[in-house]
Amino acid sequence: MSNPVYDPNNHNLMTFHDAVSSFHDGSDTPRAYLERCLEKIDAIEDDVMAWEIVNSEPARAAADEAGKRYAEGRSLSLVDGMPIGVKDLIETVDMPTEYGSELFKNNRPIRDAASVNALREGGAVILGKTVTVTFGGGDPSRTRNPHDLTRTPGGSSSGTAAAVGGGTIPGALGTHARGSTIRPASFCGAYAIKATFGALNRQGVFSAAHSMDHLGVFGGDLSDVWIMSRHISRFGGGDPGYPGLFGADEPPAPRKPSRLIQLHTAGWGQTDDTTKAEFAKFLDGLRAAGVEIYDRTDDPSIEAYEQAFAEMPELWRSLYRFEFKWPMLQYKERYPDKIPPRLLMGLKEAEGLSQAEYREALNRRVRIRDLHRQLALRADAFITLSSPGPGPVGMDQGSAVFNEGSSVVGMPALSLPLMAVGNVPVGVQILGQFDEDERLTAIGRWISEDHFQA
């Protein structure tokens, strides 16, 4: 497999929403669309290794059923016939769910996760399971970056990001407790959303940090990302006790922002000079289009927020380590030889955390959420990087420092594959107000379609 130079202007991702009209008029079919996906997977899978299983024959049967519905004018939903990959932390009734762990080899759930069930009931073609890092927090997986096989795809949604970013499928599910959606989307050149905390139902999804875990949705563009996300929420709801994802079923129209707040976060010091320079050019392009951009030098409130974000790595660690003690400590006690070194190191840290320290971390999060709510009223969205640079050479997952804040605070975040650094992708991240995912998606569409492609 060759590694062509990544150019965000000519990055050919697969999209689905724009194929549906051809299904209705008979010039294309869901089965033919699926076969194109399978051909693309076959072309790169030996090198990229994004999939645990490609369930080809059941997928073909599902695509054929979708084709009959389109021919008879009775399609089920906006995702009817859409090939979708599912991260192997998410339960599927017809395929093993192994969580990337030897402990769950050949584990066969008796149900679909709520998100998978919603998609399947809408006619989506559940194509297979994508590779995950062990329990979403272990050592790197075998998957490689589809744009440069020497580089990491990021994690823990490694296979999901590589499958979508490699242009083989139009949509897939991942998860996110630290950077597991936004980071690999950045490295692999995919669009992705980490919706407002609780907006997408996580039942049936392995969770190591219940107060920070999110379902992540990847796609070839923001229209497909939105269609999948909204369908999951409409038919599967949000997490119990949460109202779910607000908005219409159709993707929101592009919306030009008037004002953005640039955030450096704790990640700026880890960002290489080339990436900083490319991001500065990107922001200059937005300014030239008439978008005001403010940063910490313009407003004391932004500076206060930046100082809070500087604490995020330590705050995230306190929350995560305390929450993932169950069931990880039991796994360690009973099967110590099957727990990856990175998880063992995390568990050692977790054993030293007291409930009093956890309570203080929760209180700090409440204060930062209040800061976010207030500052978000002053602009249309926040903008920053999705990662400190491209995926590193080697199989380390790379830094999630630009993602910890949105994981802790729980606001919506998008990664847009609009930058190239060193001939490989780097994502632009935008963040919004709680429960305003639809508005953030509209802004993301303007940035990536009306502005970037103009």
Residue pairs with C-beta under 8 A, 6 or more apart in sequence:
1 43
1 44
1 46
1 47
1 48
1 149
3 147
3 148
3 149
4 147
5 420
5 423
6 147
6 189
6 420
6 423
6 424
6 425
7 420
8 189
8 417
8 418
8 419
8 420
8 425
8 452
9 453
11 189
11 417
11 425
12 167
13 164
13 165
13 167
13 170
13 189
13 190
13 191
13 219
13 220
13 221
13 417
14 36
14 37
14 40
14 164
14 167
14 168
14 169
14 170
14 220
15 170
15 219
15 220
15 221
15 223
15 224
16 33
16 79
16 82
16 83
16 170
16 171
16 220
16 224
16 227
17 78
17 221
17 223
17 224
17 227
17 251
18 223
19 28
19 33
20 75
20 78
20 81
22 28
23 29
23 30
23 33
23 66
23 67
23 70
23 75
23 81
24 70
24 73
24 75
26 71
29 63
29 67
29 70
30 63
30 64
30 66
30 67
30 70
30 80
30 81
30 125
31 60
31 63
31 64
31 67
33 63
33 81
33 83
34 59
34 60
34 63
34 81
34 83
34 125
34 127
37 83
37 127
37 168
37 169
37 170
38 54
38 56
40 166
40 167
40 168
40 169
41 50
41 51
41 54
41 163
41 168
41 169
44 146
44 166
44 168
45 51
45 54
47 144
47 149
48 143
48 144
48 145
48 146
48 149
48 153
48 162
48 163
48 166
49 131
49 142
49 143
49 144
49 159
50 85
50 130
50 131
50 143
50 146
50 153
50 158
50 159
50 160
50 162
50 163
50 166
50 168
51 85
51 128
51 129
51 130
51 131
51 159
51 163
52 88
52 96
52 98
52 128
52 129
52 130
52 131
52 159
53 95
53 96
53 128
53 129
54 127
54 128
55 94
55 95
55 126
55 127
55 128
55 129
56 127
58 94
59 83
59 125
59 126
59 127
59 128
62 123
62 125
62 126
63 81
63 83
63 125
65 123
66 75
66 76
66 80
66 81
66 123
66 125
67 81
69 75
69 76
69 80
69 123
70 80
70 81
75 81
75 123
76 121
76 122
76 123
77 122
77 123
77 231
78 122
78 227
78 231
78 249
78 250
79 119
79 122
79 123
79 124
79 227
79 228
79 231
80 122
80 123
80 124
81 123
81 124
81 125
82 119
82 123
82 124
82 125
82 170
82 171
82 224
82 228
83 124
83 125
83 127
83 169
83 170
83 171
84 119
84 124
84 125
84 126
84 127
84 169
84 170
84 171
84 172
84 173
84 228
85 127
85 128
85 129
85 130
85 159
85 160
85 163
85 164
85 169
85 171
85 172
85 173
86 92
86 116
86 126
86 128
86 129
86 130
86 172
86 173
87 129
87 130
87 132
87 157
87 159
87 160
87 172
87 173
87 174
87 175
88 97
88 98
88 99
88 100
88 129
88 130
88 131
88 132
88 159
89 97
89 99
89 100
89 132
89 135
89 136
89 156
89 175
89 205
89 206
90 97
90 113
90 115
90 116
90 173
90 175
90 204
90 205
90 206
91 97
91 109
91 111
91 112
91 113
91 116
91 204
91 205
92 109
92 112
92 113
92 116
92 126
92 129
93 109
93 110
93 111
93 112
94 126
95 128
95 129
96 105
96 106
96 107
96 108
96 129
97 104
97 107
97 108
97 109
97 129
98 104
98 105
98 106
98 107
99 107
99 132
99 134
99 135
99 136
99 206
100 131
100 132
100 133
100 134
100 135
100 136
100 138
100 141
100 156
101 134
101 135
101 138
101 338
102 338
103 331
103 335
103 338
109 204
111 117
111 204
112 120
112 204
113 201
113 202
113 203
113 204
113 205
114 201
114 202
114 203
114 204
114 232
114 236
114 237
115 173
115 200
115 201
115 202
115 204
115 205
115 215
115 232
115 236
116 126
116 173
116 204
117 204
117 236
118 201
118 231
118 232
118 234
118 235
118 236
119 126
119 228
119 231
119 232
120 126
121 235
122 231
122 235
124 231
127 169
130 157
130 158
130 159
130 160
130 162
130 163
130 172
130 174
131 141
131 142
131 143
131 158
131 159
131 162
132 141
132 155
132 156
132 157
132 158
132 159
132 175
133 139
133 140
133 141
133 155
133 156
133 158
133 180
133 397
134 141
134 340
134 343
135 206
135 208
135 328
135 343
136 155
136 156
136 175
136 177
136 180
136 206
136 208
137 156
137 177
137 178
137 208
137 324
137 342
137 343
137 346
138 156
138 339
138 340
138 342
138 343
139 340
139 341
139 342
139 343
140 152
140 155
140 158
140 395
140 396
140 397
141 155
141 156
141 158
141 159
143 153
143 158
143 159
143 162
144 150
144 151
144 152
144 153
144 162
144 395
145 151
145 152
145 153
145 162
145 187
145 188
145 391
145 424
146 153
146 162
146 165
146 166
146 167
146 188
146 189
147 165
147 166
147 188
147 189
147 423
147 424
147 425
148 390
148 391
148 393
148 423
148 424
150 393
150 394
151 187
151 390
151 391
151 392
151 393
151 394
151 424
152 158
152 187
152 391
152 392
152 393
152 394
152 395
152 396
152 397
152 398
153 159
153 161
153 162
153 165
153 184
153 187
153 188
153 391
154 161
154 179
154 183
154 184
154 185
154 186
154 187
154 188
154 387
154 391
154 397
154 398
155 180
155 183
155 184
155 397
156 174
156 175
156 180
156 184
156 397
157 174
157 175
157 176
157 180
157 181
157 184
157 216
157 218
158 184
158 397
160 172
160 173
160 174
160 184
160 216
160 218
161 174
161 184
161 185
161 187
161 188
161 190
161 192
161 218
162 184
162 188
163 169
163 172
164 170
164 171
164 172
164 185
164 188
164 190
164 191
164 218
164 219
164 220
165 184
165 185
165 187
165 188
165 189
165 190
165 218
165 417
165 425
166 188
167 220
170 219
170 220
170 224
171 217
171 218
171 219
171 220
171 224
171 225
171 228
172 217
172 218
172 219
173 215
173 216
173 217
173 218
173 228
174 180
174 181
174 184
174 192
174 215
174 216
174 217
174 218
175 181
175 205
175 206
175 213
175 214
175 215
175 216
176 182
176 194
176 213
176 214
176 215
176 216
176 403
176 407
177 207
177 208
177 209
177 212
177 213
177 214
177 320
177 407
178 212
178 316
178 320
178 400
178 403
178 404
178 407
179 387
179 399
179 400
179 401
179 402
179 403
179 404
179 407
180 216
180 400
181 192
181 193
181 194
181 214
181 216
181 217
181 218
181 415
182 192
182 194
182 216
182 386
182 387
182 400
182 402
182 403
182 406
182 413
182 415
182 427
182 429
183 386
183 387
183 397
183 398
183 399
183 400
183 402
183 403
184 190
185 191
185 192
185 218
185 386
185 415
185 417
185 427
186 385
186 386
186 387
186 391
186 415
186 417
186 425
186 426
186 427
186 429
187 387
187 390
187 391
187 398
187 424
187 425
187 426
187 427
188 391
188 425
189 417
189 424
189 425
189 427
190 218
190 219
190 220
190 415
190 417
191 218
191 219
191 220
191 221
191 222
191 224
191 225
191 414
191 415
191 416
191 417
191 448
192 216
192 217
192 218
192 219
192 225
192 414
192 415
193 216
193 217
193 222
193 225
193 226
193 229
193 412
193 413
193 414
193 437
193 441
194 214
194 216
194 406
194 407
194 412
194 413
194 414
195 214
195 215
195 217
195 229
195 245
195 412
195 437
196 245
196 410
196 411
196 412
196 434
196 435
196 436
196 437
197 212
197 214
197 242
197 410
197 411
198 238
198 239
198 241
198 242
198 410
199 229
199 233
199 238
199 239
199 242
199 244
199 245
199 246
199 412
199 435
199 437
200 214
200 215
200 217
200 229
200 232
200 233
200 236
200 238
200 239
200 244
200 245
201 215
201 232
201 233
201 236
201 237
201 238
201 239
201 244
202 213
202 214
202 215
202 239
203 239
203 240
205 213
205 215
207 213
208 320
208 323
208 324
208 328
209 319
209 320
209 323
209 324
210 323
211 319
211 323
211 362
212 316
212 319
212 320
212 323
212 407
212 408
212 410
214 407
214 410
215 232
217 225
217 228
217 229
217 232
218 225
219 225
219 228
221 448
221 449
222 251
222 414
222 416
222 441
222 444
222 445
222 448
222 449
223 251
223 445
225 414
225 441
226 247
226 251
226 252
226 438
226 441
227 249
227 250
227 251
229 245
229 437
230 245
230 247
230 248
230 249
231 249
232 245
233 244
233 245
234 244
234 249
237 244
238 244
238 245
243 435
245 437
245 438
246 435
246 436
246 437
246 438
247 437
247 438
247 441
248 438
251 441
251 445
252 438
252 439
252 441
252 442
252 445
253 442
253 445
254 442
254 445
254 446
254 449
254 450
255 439
255 442
255 443
255 445
255 446
256 289
256 290
256 291
256 443
256 446
256 450
256 451
257 291
257 379
257 380
257 381
257 443
257 446
257 447
258 291
258 292
258 380
259 291
259 292
259 293
259 294
259 378
259 379
259 380
260 286
260 291
260 292
260 293
260 294
260 379
260 380
260 381
260 382
260 383
260 430
261 293
261 294
261 295
261 302
261 375
261 378
261 379
261 381
261 382
261 383
262 283
262 293
262 294
262 295
262 382
262 383
262 384
263 295
263 302
263 305
263 306
263 309
263 382
263 383
263 384
263 431
264 295
264 296
264 306
264 309
264 384
265 306
265 309
265 310
265 312
265 384
265 401
265 402
265 405
266 309
266 310
266 311
266 312
266 313
266 401
266 404
266 405
267 384
267 385
267 387
267 388
267 399
267 401
267 402
268 276
270 388
270 399
270 401
271 385
271 388
271 389
272 388
272 389
272 421
274 389
274 421
274 422
275 385
275 388
275 389
275 390
275 419
275 421
275 426
278 419
278 420
278 421
278 426
279 385
279 419
279 428
282 418
282 419
282 428
283 293
283 383
285 451
285 452
286 293
286 383
286 447
286 451
287 293
289 451
293 383
294 302
294 379
295 302
296 302
296 303
296 306
297 303
299 378
301 371
301 374
301 375
301 378
302 375
304 371
305 371
305 372
305 375
308 367
308 368
308 371
309 405
311 364
312 401
312 404
312 405
312 408
313 401
313 404
315 361
315 364
315 365
315 368
315 404
315 408
316 404
316 407
316 408
317 349
318 353
318 357
318 358
318 361
319 358
319 361
319 362
319 365
319 408
320 346
321 346
321 349
321 350
321 353
322 350
322 353
322 355
322 357
322 358
322 361
324 346
324 350
325 347
325 350
325 351
328 339
328 343
328 346
328 347
328 350
329 347
329 350
329 351
331 338
331 339
332 339
332 343
332 344
332 347
336 344
339 347
365 408
365 409
368 408
368 409
369 409
369 410
372 409
372 411
372 433
372 434
373 433
373 434
376 382
376 411
376 432
376 433
376 434
377 433
380 439
380 443
381 430
381 431
381 432
381 440
381 443
382 430
382 431
382 432
383 428
383 429
383 430
383 431
384 402
384 429
384 430
384 431
385 402
385 426
385 427
385 428
385 429
386 402
386 403
386 415
386 416
386 426
386 427
386 428
386 429
387 398
387 399
387 400
387 402
387 403
387 426
387 427
388 398
388 399
388 401
388 402
389 421
389 422
389 426
390 421
390 422
390 424
390 425
390 426
391 398
391 424
392 398
402 429
403 413
403 429
406 412
406 413
406 431
410 434
411 431
411 432
411 433
411 434
412 431
412 432
412 434
412 436
412 437
412 440
413 429
413 430
413 431
413 432
414 429
414 430
414 431
414 440
414 441
414 444
415 427
415 428
415 429
416 427
416 428
416 429
416 430
416 444
416 447
416 448
417 425
417 427
418 427
418 428
418 447
418 448
418 452
419 425
419 426
419 427
419 428
420 426
428 447
430 440
430 443
430 444
430 447
431 440
432 439
432 440
432 443
433 439
433 440
